[in-house]
Structure formats: structure tokens, C-alpha cells
């Protein structure tokens, strides 16, 4: 065959193959597009932001110098700083690298929860009964319905007991039923280490423990109520009578989740997101669907990242500094989200997991940020105000750092350089 015709045929086949590659999204992308269509959301891409602008404080030069440190011969860092006031990128270094976020994963969870649930959302635990009350005796069942409230404590339990007494009931003949149908039966998150101090993922807790009905029966008896009943698990039937509901606000949960980096509170938030999808029992996959939607709304592609849990305990989480900055920017542009998120974050030199960091520096009382700590990982993501009055957001993920204090010192110096004149 003539060489000219062979060349033409090969060229045609190459163009056809390229066209197929460019126009056919993979299955994950099609799933993501389906989700976006279902939500009807629009994205505000961080990629469309104004290009990097000169930063008069010299912070860029200082960060360049810090990145020359010997610790980076054996470790990695993803870093991004964004000027929210000017809507421009100040600094970026390996910002797209996929890294384990540790507890800065809680920023992802918090933004998604506030976006989906709203700032007035409540975590509820409720008490119901079935049957009849005659001569101070309840012949029927009592249902304790869990809503995964990690703050439910002995005071709340006393309120449950008192509500039974106010019904003039001194004897219970039936069952004490724990309704845990709010979420699935998984008690550990995906990718959690078996030998770690993992929280119990039960939607019906008392003082963080999965002993709700046992404690309820015990306190009823201590209050003088005769309990001729046994405890079991089941689901609240239609037609049950409401007795009492105890609740805590999303802000109360956020404060402990963010300032103290409480993993149980973060997982509770994660499953509230899952339950908001309307499916029962709620599953981690439901929460991931919502989080992927928020990632898309922030302007990035969800399929690039791996979301495993809500707390950052999982070794399967993989995100980037760019993603955390995109979500912090998305929160800043939505006052309903930002007002709750900002005040829940630890403050440098003042409280939470930052109480002993950056004291006496320009960052003291200025930096509001979530810390992250796992073996070999130190991370920090949040907000600060520069000397020129501009609000900044940033994310720093150090990975492969076997001496954690080195990672923290690097992050503190970056923050100080952003805050001082």
C-alpha cells in the first residue's frame, strides 16, 4: 500500500481515539454528573480565581525559605494560602498532592454539614411509649430512639426518668426498647486501625457509651419506679406516644468537634449528613454523596479525592491542600456556614488544640484553625487576618514527619509570616 495512504489511515485512527478519550467520561464522572443534576447546584471554581498577586509583607519569601529546611529531605508538604478579600491565590506548593488530612478532615465534614443541615439543626434523642396506663402501671413498651447525639449525658437521662414519673407511672410491665435504626450497625469507620482509641458509632449513647437502656432501667429503679421489663432492640412503631425529647444544637457539637478535635462528635456529624439524605438506616456512603456534592460546589472534581470517614481517623482519606482551601473559601462566601465554622475553630494561643501554639506572636489570637495529628502526619487548616486587614484561608498538610513537633513548628512559622507586618 502507498505510504501516503498508510499515513492518512493512521492519522484518522489516532484522531478518532483521541476524540473518544476526551468525550467519554468514566463511570465515576457520570455518577458525579448525575448527582449534580439531582441537586441542581452550580459551582464556583477556585480555579477561576484571580492569579497570584504580589504580597507586600514578604510572606512568600519567608515560606520559600522555610521550605528549604532539612525536614523536607524526608517528608512532604502540601500548602496553599488564599486571600479571601482579594479573591486571589497568595501561595501554593504541592497543593494538588493527595495526602492524608488527619483531623483537618473535620473541616470537610463541618462545611458539608452546615451546608446541608443548616445552623439551626438539632441532635435529638427521644422517648416514646405504647400500651395503656392504669392504676399507675404502664402495660406496654418504652422506646428510646437514638439520633446519634454525642452530648446526651446523665442530666438528659434524669429528664427522661422524670418524664416517666410525671406520667404518674410507678410500674412498667413490658419492654425497654433501644431504637438504633437511625444508622447502620457498623461500629467502626472504614480504614480505622483496630488498636486505636476508636469511638463507638452507636446512635443511642449515654456519656459516650453504648449502655443506654441498661442505664435507663437502673435510674428508673433508683427513682422508685418498678421495672418489670427487659431491654431489647427494635424499631419505633407507628402510633407510639411521645414522652420526652432532649436535644443539643449543631453549634454545641461543632465546638467539641473542632476545638477539642473530638472524633466521636465528628462521626456523629458525619452520620447526621448521611441521615439527611432520607435513607434509613443511614450509611457512610450517604454522607460521602453529600460531601462530594459540596466539593463540586466549591469548584473541584469530587472523584479525585477519597472520603472515608468524618473525623480523619481513617488511613483511607486522601485530600489535598487545594481542596481544604476551596472548602474554606466556599464557607467564607456563605455567611450561614462561615459564622458557625469560624467560631468553632481553635484560636492560636487561646483555646482548643491551639492553646499552646503561636503565643506572643502576630498569630496569637488571630489564627482560627483546625489541627490534625496522626502518626507521621501534622496538618493545619483555617483562617487568619493579614496585617493589611485581608482575610486569608490556608491549608498545610505535612506527611512523613516522624517528629511531630517539626511539622507543628513549620506550620506555626508559616502562620506567623502571614499575620505579621
C-alpha positions as CSV (number, residue, x, y, z in Angstrom):
1,X,0.0,0.0,0.0
2,X,1.2,3.5,-0.8
3,X,3.0,5.1,2.2
4,X,0.9,8.2,1.9
5,X,-2.4,6.3,2.3
6,X,-1.0,4.4,5.3
7,X,-0.2,7.7,6.9
8,X,-3.7,9.1,6.3
9,X,-5.3,5.9,7.8
10,X,-3.1,6.0,10.9
11,X,-3.8,9.7,11.4
12,X,-7.5,9.2,11.1
13,X,-7.4,6.4,13.7
14,X,-5.4,8.5,16.1
15,X,-7.7,11.4,15.9
16,X,-10.7,9.1,16.4
17,X,-9.1,7.5,19.5
18,X,-8.2,11.0,21.0
19,X,-11.8,12.1,20.4
20,X,-13.2,9.1,22.2
21,X,-10.8,9.7,25.2
22,X,-11.7,13.3,25.5
23,X,-15.5,13.0,25.2
24,X,-16.3,9.8,27.1
25,X,-16.3,10.4,30.9
26,X,-15.6,7.3,33.1
27,X,-18.3,5.8,35.3
28,X,-17.4,7.8,38.4
29,X,-17.6,11.0,36.5
30,X,-21.1,10.0,35.1
31,X,-22.2,9.2,38.6
32,X,-21.0,12.6,39.8
33,X,-22.7,14.4,37.0
34,X,-25.9,12.6,37.9
35,X,-25.6,13.8,41.5
36,X,-25.0,17.3,40.3
37,X,-28.1,17.2,38.2
38,X,-30.1,15.8,41.1
39,X,-29.1,18.7,43.4
40,X,-29.3,21.4,40.7
41,X,-26.2,23.1,42.0
42,X,-23.7,25.4,40.4
43,X,-20.0,25.5,41.0
44,X,-17.8,28.5,41.9
45,X,-14.4,27.3,40.9
46,X,-11.3,28.2,42.8
47,X,-9.5,27.6,39.5
48,X,-11.2,30.7,38.1
49,X,-9.8,33.0,40.8
50,X,-7.5,35.9,40.1
51,X,-3.9,34.6,39.5
52,X,-1.4,35.0,42.3
53,X,-0.7,38.7,43.3
54,X,2.4,40.1,44.8
55,X,2.2,40.0,48.6
56,X,3.9,43.1,50.2
57,X,4.6,41.6,53.6
58,X,7.3,39.3,52.4
59,X,5.4,36.2,53.5
60,X,6.1,34.5,50.2
61,X,9.8,34.9,50.6
62,X,9.7,33.6,54.1
63,X,7.7,30.5,53.2
64,X,10.1,29.8,50.3
65,X,12.9,29.9,52.9
66,X,11.1,27.6,55.3
67,X,10.6,25.1,52.5
68,X,14.3,24.8,52.2
69,X,14.5,23.2,55.6
70,X,16.2,19.8,56.0
71,X,12.9,18.1,57.2
72,X,11.7,18.2,53.6
73,X,14.5,15.8,52.5
74,X,12.5,13.0,54.1
75,X,8.9,14.4,54.2
76,X,6.3,16.0,52.0
77,X,4.1,19.0,52.4
78,X,1.1,20.3,50.5
79,X,0.4,24.0,51.2
80,X,-1.9,26.7,49.8
81,X,-2.8,30.2,51.0
82,X,-5.7,32.2,49.6
83,X,-6.5,35.9,50.0
84,X,-10.3,35.8,50.5
85,X,-10.6,39.6,50.5
86,X,-8.8,40.0,47.1
87,X,-10.1,36.6,45.9
88,X,-6.6,35.6,44.8
89,X,-4.0,32.9,45.5
90,X,-1.1,34.1,47.6
91,X,1.0,30.9,47.7
92,X,0.9,27.3,46.6
93,X,3.3,24.4,46.9
94,X,2.3,20.8,46.0
95,X,-1.3,22.0,46.7
96,X,-2.8,19.2,44.5
97,X,-0.9,16.3,46.0
98,X,-3.1,13.7,47.6
99,X,-2.3,13.5,51.3
100,X,-3.9,12.1,54.5
101,X,-5.5,15.0,56.3
102,X,-5.7,13.6,59.8
103,X,-8.2,15.7,61.8
104,X,-8.4,18.6,59.3
105,X,-10.8,16.1,57.7
106,X,-13.2,17.6,60.3
107,X,-13.2,20.9,58.3
108,X,-14.5,18.9,55.3
109,X,-17.2,17.4,57.5
110,X,-18.2,20.6,59.2
111,X,-18.6,22.6,55.9
112,X,-20.7,19.8,54.4
113,X,-22.8,19.5,57.5
114,X,-23.5,23.2,57.8
115,X,-24.2,23.4,54.0
116,X,-26.7,20.5,54.2
117,X,-28.2,20.7,57.7
118,X,-28.0,24.4,58.4
119,X,-27.0,26.3,61.5
120,X,-30.3,25.6,63.4
121,X,-30.0,21.8,63.2
122,X,-30.5,19.8,66.4
123,X,-29.2,16.4,67.5
124,X,-32.2,14.6,69.2
125,X,-32.8,11.6,71.4
126,X,-36.5,10.8,72.1
127,X,-38.6,8.8,74.4
128,X,-42.0,7.1,73.4
129,X,-44.4,4.5,74.8
130,X,-47.0,2.2,73.6
131,X,-49.8,0.4,75.5
132,X,-52.0,1.8,78.4
133,X,-51.6,3.3,81.8
134,X,-53.9,2.1,84.5
135,X,-53.5,2.5,88.3
136,X,-50.0,4.0,87.9
137,X,-48.9,1.0,85.8
138,X,-47.8,1.1,82.2
139,X,-48.6,-2.1,80.5
140,X,-46.7,-1.7,77.3
141,X,-43.3,-0.8,75.9
142,X,-41.0,2.2,76.2
143,X,-38.9,3.2,73.2
144,X,-35.6,5.1,73.4
145,X,-35.0,6.5,70.0
146,X,-31.4,7.4,69.2
147,X,-30.4,10.3,66.9
148,X,-26.7,10.0,67.5
149,X,-26.3,12.8,70.0
150,X,-22.8,12.5,71.5
151,X,-23.7,15.1,74.2
152,X,-26.5,13.0,75.8
153,X,-25.5,12.7,79.4
154,X,-26.7,11.9,82.9
155,X,-28.7,15.1,83.2
156,X,-30.6,14.2,80.0
157,X,-31.2,10.7,81.4
158,X,-32.6,12.2,84.5
159,X,-35.0,14.2,82.4
160,X,-36.2,11.0,80.7
161,X,-36.8,9.4,84.1
162,X,-38.6,12.4,85.4
163,X,-40.9,12.5,82.4
164,X,-42.0,8.9,83.2
165,X,-42.7,9.9,86.8
166,X,-44.7,12.9,85.7
167,X,-47.0,10.4,83.9
168,X,-47.8,9.1,87.3
169,X,-46.2,5.7,86.4
170,X,-44.6,3.8,89.2
171,X,-44.6,0.4,87.5
172,X,-43.6,-0.7,83.9
173,X,-44.6,-4.0,82.5
174,X,-43.3,-4.6,79.1
175,X,-40.1,-3.9,77.2
176,X,-37.5,-1.1,77.2
177,X,-36.6,-0.9,73.5
178,X,-33.5,0.7,72.1
179,X,-34.3,2.0,68.6
180,X,-30.9,2.3,66.8
181,X,-32.4,2.4,63.3
182,X,-31.1,5.9,62.6
183,X,-27.8,4.4,61.2
184,X,-26.4,1.0,60.1
185,X,-24.8,-1.5,62.5
186,X,-21.2,-0.6,61.7
187,X,-19.4,0.3,64.9
188,X,-16.1,1.2,63.3
189,X,-15.3,3.5,60.4
190,X,-13.7,2.4,57.1
191,X,-9.9,2.3,57.4
192,X,-9.7,2.6,61.2
193,X,-6.9,0.9,63.0
194,X,-8.1,-1.9,65.2
195,X,-5.7,-0.9,68.0
196,X,-6.6,2.8,68.0
197,X,-8.9,4.6,70.6
198,X,-11.9,4.5,68.3
199,X,-15.2,6.0,69.3
200,X,-18.3,3.7,69.3
201,X,-20.6,4.5,66.4
202,X,-23.9,3.8,68.1
203,X,-26.8,6.3,67.6
204,X,-28.0,5.7,71.1
205,X,-25.3,6.8,73.6
206,X,-25.2,7.9,77.2
207,X,-22.0,9.7,78.2
208,X,-20.3,8.3,75.1
209,X,-21.1,4.7,76.0
210,X,-23.4,2.2,74.3
211,X,-25.2,1.2,77.5
212,X,-28.3,3.4,77.1
213,X,-31.2,1.0,78.1
214,X,-29.2,-0.5,81.0
215,X,-28.6,2.9,82.5
216,X,-32.2,3.9,81.9
217,X,-33.6,0.9,83.7
218,X,-31.1,1.4,86.6
219,X,-32.1,5.1,87.0
220,X,-35.8,4.3,86.8
221,X,-35.4,1.9,89.7
222,X,-33.3,4.3,91.7
223,X,-36.2,6.8,91.2
224,X,-38.6,4.4,92.7
225,X,-40.1,3.0,89.5
226,X,-40.7,-0.7,89.5
227,X,-39.4,-2.1,86.1
228,X,-40.9,-5.5,85.3
229,X,-39.4,-5.3,81.8
230,X,-36.4,-6.4,79.8
231,X,-34.3,-4.4,77.4
232,X,-34.0,-5.2,73.8
233,X,-33.6,-3.6,70.4
234,X,-36.3,-2.7,67.9
235,X,-37.9,0.0,65.9
236,X,-40.4,2.6,66.9
237,X,-43.9,1.6,65.7
238,X,-46.5,3.9,64.2
239,X,-48.9,5.3,66.8
240,X,-46.5,5.5,69.7
241,X,-47.0,8.3,72.2
242,X,-44.2,10.9,72.6
243,X,-43.0,11.4,76.1
244,X,-39.8,13.5,76.0
245,X,-37.1,14.7,73.6
246,X,-33.7,16.0,74.6
247,X,-31.6,17.9,72.0
248,X,-28.3,19.7,71.5
249,X,-27.6,22.3,68.9
250,X,-25.2,21.9,66.0
251,X,-23.0,24.6,67.5
252,X,-22.6,22.7,70.7
253,X,-21.5,19.7,68.7
254,X,-19.2,21.8,66.5
255,X,-17.4,23.4,69.4
256,X,-16.3,20.0,70.8
257,X,-15.7,18.5,67.4
258,X,-13.4,21.4,66.3
259,X,-11.8,22.9,69.3
260,X,-11.1,19.6,71.1
261,X,-10.9,17.5,67.9
262,X,-13.4,15.0,69.3
263,X,-13.6,12.1,66.9
264,X,-17.0,10.8,68.2
265,X,-18.6,14.2,67.6
266,X,-17.2,14.3,64.1
267,X,-18.6,10.9,63.3
268,X,-21.9,11.9,64.8
269,X,-21.9,14.9,62.4
270,X,-20.9,12.6,59.5
271,X,-23.9,10.4,60.1
272,X,-26.3,13.4,60.5
273,X,-25.3,14.3,57.0
274,X,-26.0,10.7,55.9
275,X,-29.4,10.7,57.6
276,X,-30.3,13.9,55.9
277,X,-30.4,12.0,52.6
278,X,-33.6,10.4,53.9
279,X,-32.4,6.8,53.9
280,X,-32.8,4.5,56.9
281,X,-30.5,3.2,58.2
282,X,-28.1,6.0,57.3
283,X,-24.7,4.8,55.9
284,X,-21.3,6.3,55.4
285,X,-21.9,6.1,51.6
286,X,-24.8,8.5,52.0
287,X,-22.6,11.1,53.8
288,X,-20.0,10.7,51.1
289,X,-22.5,11.6,48.5
290,X,-23.4,14.8,50.2
291,X,-19.7,15.7,50.8
292,X,-18.9,15.0,47.1
293,X,-21.7,17.5,46.2
294,X,-20.2,20.2,48.4
295,X,-16.8,19.6,46.9
296,X,-18.3,20.1,43.5
297,X,-20.0,23.3,44.6
298,X,-16.6,24.5,45.8
299,X,-15.3,24.2,42.2
300,X,-13.3,21.0,42.3
301,X,-13.9,17.4,41.0
302,X,-15.1,15.0,43.7
303,X,-13.8,11.8,42.1
304,X,-10.2,13.0,42.6
305,X,-10.5,12.6,46.3
306,X,-11.1,9.7,48.7
307,X,-13.5,10.4,51.6
308,X,-13.7,7.5,54.1
309,X,-14.9,9.0,57.4
310,X,-15.9,12.2,59.1
311,X,-13.1,12.5,61.7
312,X,-9.9,11.8,59.9
313,X,-9.1,8.7,61.8
314,X,-9.2,6.6,58.7
315,X,-6.0,5.9,56.8
316,X,-8.1,5.8,53.6
317,X,-8.8,9.5,53.5
318,X,-6.9,11.3,50.7
319,X,-7.4,15.0,50.1
320,X,-5.3,18.0,49.1
321,X,-4.4,21.4,50.5
322,X,-6.2,22.8,47.5
323,X,-9.4,21.0,48.5
324,X,-9.3,22.2,52.0
325,X,-8.7,25.8,50.9
326,X,-11.6,25.5,48.3
327,X,-14.0,24.4,51.1
328,X,-12.8,27.2,53.5
329,X,-13.3,29.7,50.6
330,X,-16.8,28.2,49.9
331,X,-17.6,28.6,53.6
332,X,-16.4,32.2,53.7
333,X,-18.6,33.1,50.7
334,X,-21.7,31.6,52.6
335,X,-22.3,33.6,55.8
336,X,-24.6,31.0,57.3
337,X,-21.8,28.5,57.1
338,X,-18.9,30.8,58.0
339,X,-20.4,32.3,61.1
340,X,-20.7,28.8,62.7
341,X,-17.5,27.3,61.4
342,X,-15.2,30.2,62.2
343,X,-16.2,30.5,65.9
344,X,-15.9,26.7,66.4
345,X,-12.2,26.6,65.4
346,X,-9.4,26.6,67.9
347,X,-7.8,30.0,68.3
348,X,-4.0,30.2,68.4
349,X,-2.6,30.9,71.9
350,X,-6.1,30.9,73.4
351,X,-8.1,27.6,73.3
352,X,-8.6,24.2,72.0
353,X,-5.8,22.3,70.3
354,X,-4.0,25.6,69.5
355,X,-4.0,26.9,73.1
356,X,-0.2,26.5,73.5
357,X,0.8,27.4,70.0
358,X,2.0,30.7,68.4
359,X,1.8,32.5,71.8
360,X,3.2,36.0,71.9
361,X,3.4,36.2,68.1
362,X,1.3,38.1,65.5
363,X,-0.7,34.9,65.0
364,X,-1.7,34.8,68.7
365,X,-5.5,35.3,68.9
366,X,-5.6,35.8,65.2
367,X,-5.3,32.3,63.6
368,X,-8.6,30.3,63.8
369,X,-7.7,26.8,62.5
370,X,-8.2,23.1,62.8
371,X,-5.3,20.9,63.7
372,X,-4.6,17.3,62.6
373,X,-2.4,14.6,64.1
374,X,-1.7,11.0,63.1
375,X,1.5,9.1,63.1
376,X,3.7,10.8,60.5
377,X,1.1,13.5,59.8
378,X,0.6,17.0,61.0
379,X,-1.9,19.3,59.4
380,X,-3.5,22.7,59.9
381,X,-6.3,24.4,58.0
382,X,-8.2,27.6,58.8
383,X,-8.3,31.4,58.7
384,X,-6.2,34.4,59.7
385,X,-6.2,38.1,59.2
386,X,-3.1,39.7,57.5
387,X,-1.5,42.9,58.6
388,X,-3.2,44.7,55.7
389,X,-6.6,43.7,57.0
390,X,-7.3,41.0,54.4
391,X,-8.9,37.7,55.5
392,X,-6.8,34.7,54.4
393,X,-7.5,31.0,54.5
394,X,-4.8,28.3,54.3
395,X,-4.2,24.6,54.5
396,X,-0.9,22.9,55.4
397,X,-0.6,19.1,55.3
398,X,2.8,17.7,56.4
399,X,3.2,14.0,55.7
400,X,6.1,11.6,56.6
401,X,7.0,13.8,59.5
402,X,8.3,11.3,62.2
403,X,9.0,14.1,64.7
404,X,5.6,15.8,65.0
405,X,7.0,18.9,66.7
406,X,8.9,19.7,63.5
407,X,5.7,19.8,61.5
408,X,4.0,21.9,64.1
409,X,6.9,24.4,64.2
410,X,6.9,24.7,60.4
411,X,3.1,25.4,60.4
412,X,3.4,28.0,63.2
413,X,6.1,29.8,61.3
414,X,4.0,29.9,58.1
415,X,1.0,31.3,60.0
416,X,3.2,33.9,61.8
417,X,4.6,35.0,58.5
418,X,1.1,35.5,57.1
419,X,0.0,37.6,60.1
420,X,2.9,39.9,60.8
421,X,3.6,43.2,59.0
